[in-house]
Structure formats: C-alpha cells, structure tokens
Amino acid sequence: MSEVIAKQSTEGTGSKNMKDPALGWMIAFLFVVSFLGLFSVVPLRKIMIVDFKLIYPSGTATAHLINSFHTPQGAKLAKKQVRALGKFFSFSFLWGFFQWFFTAGDGCGFVNFPTFGLKAYEHKFYFDFSATYVGVGMICPYLINISLLVGGILSWGIMWPLIEDRKGHWYPDDLSPSSLHGLQGYKVFIGIAMILGDGLYNFVKVLGHTLFGLYHQLRDKEPDSVIPVSGRSSPANPSQSYDDQRRTQLFLKDKIPLHVAIIGYVGIAIISAVTLPHIFHQLKWYYIVVIYIVAPVLAFCNAYGCGLTDWSLASTYGKLAIFTIGAWAGASHGGVLAGLAACGVMMNIVSTASDLMQDFKTGYMTLASPRSMFVSQVIGTAMGCVIAPCVFWLFYKAFDDLGVLGSEYPAPYALIYRNMAILGVDGFSALPKNCLTLCYVFFIAAVVINGIRDAMGKDRAKFIPIPMAMAIPFYIGSYFAIDMCLGSLILFIWRKINKAKADAFGPAVASGLICGDGIWTLPSSILALAGVNPPICMKFLARKTNTKVDAFLGS
C-alpha cells in the first residue's frame, strides 16, 4: 500500500521524479484500516477453532514450538520431541543457507530445479526444495494436500494449456504473459470465482448455524459459554481427549463479548469512512461503506482458507476490490487511484483477520487466554502501522531507483496492480473471451461440490476435494502442492512403519522444518540490505539453449 501512496504523483512514469512519500499520511491510512479485520472475525473464533477444527498450520507449528519450550524437563517424550524439533530446525535453517549461495540472479537456485522436465517446469510442475511447504504438508490433512494437487493438475495441467492453444482466438497472441487481457486473466478471475463460491457457501452455512443457535438461546434463555455459533458443542465432549477438552474449556471461558466486536467494527468503520476521503480524494465515502459491508464475508473466506492451507489470499481479495471500485468510480473520477486505495483497505482487513485466527489457534493449543491474544494482536498491529511505512520510507531514501524496472528493487507488484486498476476502469468487458462464463461455471461448481460434500456425510466427504484448496494453485502454480504432498507422503510412510512414533514426533519435525526455513529469511534479508549478493547462479537450460550459450561464450 505504501507503493500506491508513493505513486500518487508519479502518473505511471516509473521514474523517481516525484515528491517524497507522505510518511504521516501512510501511518494515518494504516491506523484507520488495519484494525477492522481484527473485529470482523472475533465472533467466528469458536466456529473456526472448535467446531470446524481448522488446522492453521503456521499457528499449530508455533504452538508446538512454544509447548516444547515449556514442557516439564522430566518428561522423556518431551525431551525427545524438543530434540527432534531442534534437529530439523537446524537442518531447515542450514538448507536455506546452502541454497542461498546459488541464487545470484533471476531464475537461479534449487527453487527453479525442473524436477519433472523443462516442459513441466514451464507449467509450474516441479519440486522447489522448500522445507517450509514440506513441513506444512506434514501438518495439513491428506485431503487438503490432495485437493491442492488436483487443483494444480486441473488448471496448469489441463485448462491453461487448452486455453493457451486458443491464443489468437480467445485473446490476442501478442500480449505479455502478465497481461490480464490474456491467459493471466483466466488464472486470476477463475481462481477468484472458485474461492468466492466456496467461501460464500460456508459463510451462508455458518450464518444459518449461528441464527439457529441464537434462536435456541433466546427460546431456552440459556446463556452460552461463548457467542452462539455453529451448534451447541460442549467443552466436556466425551469424544475429545482430555487435552482437547481442557483447551476448549479455557478457550470458551475467557470470551470476547460480541458487543465489543460489533461496536469496535462499526466505530472504526465510521472513523475510516470520514477520514479516508481526505487521504484519497478519489475514494468516496460511499465506496468505503460498501467495502466495509462486504469485508466481513471476505475476511471469513480468507480466514477459512488460511485455516485449511496456511495460505492468506489477501492479494486476491484486494484484486477484487480493485476491479469493483475502479469500475464503479470510472476513469473520469480517478477510478485507477480509487481502485488501488480500495485494494489497500481490503487487503488490510482480510489479512489481519487471518493473522488473528492463526494467533487464536496458537492460543488454543498453548492454553493462552483468547482475550490476551486479541489485545496482543491489537498492540502488534499498531506497531506495524508505524514500522511498515518507516521501512518503506528507508528503502525509498536509500535506493534512487526503487520501483524502476530492471533495478535491484523493481517493486513489480506496484506496476501489476496499477495495470489491474486500469483494466478495472475499462470494465469486465475488457476480459478475454469466455473468461466471465468460465467464472460463473467455477463459482457454481464450488457451491455444488460443497453441497455434495455435506450431503455425503463425513465418512464419504473425505474423498471429495475441497474447492477452496483446489482454487489456490489456479493462480500460483502447483509447485508448493507437490512439496506439501511430499510431506504427506513422508508422514504416511512413517505411520505405516511406526504409527506411534509418527504421531508423537510428526508435529515436532514439521514445526522444525517450518520454523528453520522461516528464521532463515531474517539473515537473508539482512544480507540483501547490506548489498551482499550470492556468489553463484545455478540455472537449468534445455540442450539446444545450452548449445547456443556455449557457442556465444566461445565466440
């Protein structure tokens, strides 16, 4: 979003001949939009964590790490779990460090290894040696990982090659690969349609359960232990283990009152609707009101999807805001900037919603107070509202060519999002041929698949892919799904060999892989800021291309 604010005076030139970014305005913007996501999903925490039992892999991994550090030293199993976590944490960190040496340019390193051949690599089918995704795959249920792989095969293996063959008929054949008028438009919008279909179906279902529970509460006049949503689950459910019963009891005991969430959301929304038009004059107050009416639904969708796959699709929902608000405003009323500002608002809301739910999952696993987790998230969000703009400002001051294509920090998403805003102003009629029809088809398909899953029952539903998970590879690719399926395969074989040991040490191993790779990003970022570049570029070329390169170097 800082990039958007800095671009207010650039007029799309891509040069540095512009005013200094208004640091105060950036901080003010974040303060009036970043807290809405926290209040939007608070009423749904019981559904997400207790009733749906969503995994939230990063939150679960963090909880296992915290629990390992606070387990009594006398427990032999706990010591072994900590040892296993530390061993794979070290391996993951060192593996990330080793890979860094071979990434001295674009398309270099193990992450670009064409595991299944160069043709498969072009269609995003390869193993990218990510310890993080292998660990996430070990935590996520098998059905999630299989759904991701099915979505990747359906999109990158079947649909996109078929649509690409229609180049020149369905869309012009001289477009850049990143143009939303071409194949990229199908990838973005079909994925969005499927995500919205799944998310809206589950939102309506949850809303029905909520209203049904509220009706019973008012009729019976029995106060629930928490917001009346999704059934009447009791903390003393005999089907739960003792640990789960204890976690659920504490999680529901220290509740966050519903009126606090409602008053907080409405109050901040009013302040935001009054303030934002003074920061972005093109963003009218009624645009903001519409965004805040729709935002809780999208925040639920993002938090739900993140709970399944560990992927926050905030940028996807931001794209939706770009197109809708940009088209509504129109070119003559600053639709491009209005769409970009709306994108920043929407992304802040849905991303903080999923982050809060991740923290609630960590709190649930570690027996922490949900109220304390919420307050901590508010404090952290407030700190981010100041730190993030300051970091951008430092980059802006330190690098004269920041945001210029071909520079060390080209900020490519600034250009991509601006082009999407321009497309949004032109209207959906500018989308490639049959794109909107396919969006309708996949939206309906997501609703139908979910209906079939609910109608079949839990035992048979575990063999039917989840649309939300299937949609994620449509835009991103299948490489991470392959990593996660490898994690599932490792855990599956391990359970076949020794189920007790796999159940005891699997979460610790997965947490070590995730945390080690994640911690490596800190020193790698410091090296990049210090101007320390990797010494080697490892690339993989086709035989004919390699022959041409050798001939060129020999001449």
Buried (B, 14 or more C-beta within 10 A) or exposed (E): BBBBBBBBEBEEEBEBEBEEBBBEBBBBBBBBBBBBBBBBBBBBBBBBBBBBEBBBBBBBBBBBBBBBEEBEEEEEEBBBBBEBBBBBBEBBBEBBEEBBEBBBEEEBBBBBBBEEEEEBBEBBBBBBBBBBBBBBBBBBBBBBBBBBBBBBBBBBBEBBEEBBEBBEEBBEEEBEEEBBBBBBBBBBBBBBBBBBBBBBBBBEBBBEBBEBBBEBBEEEEEEBBBBBBBBBBEBEEEEBEEEBBEBBBBBBEBBBEBEBBEEBBEEBBEEBBEBBBEBBEBBBEEBBBBBBEBBBBBBBBBBBBBBBBBBBBBBBBBBBBBBBBBBBBEEEEBBBBBBBBBBBBBBBBBBBBBBBBBBBBBBBBBBBBBBEBBEBBBEBBBEBBBEBBEEBBEBBEEBEBBBBEEBEBBBEEBBBBBBBBBBBBBEBEBBBEBBBEBBEBBBEBBBEBBEEBEEEEEEEBEEBBBBBBBBBBBBBBBBBBBBBBBBBBBBBEBBEEEEEEBEBBBBBBBBBBBBBBBBBEEEBEEEBEEEEEBEEBBBBEEEEEEEEEEEEEEE
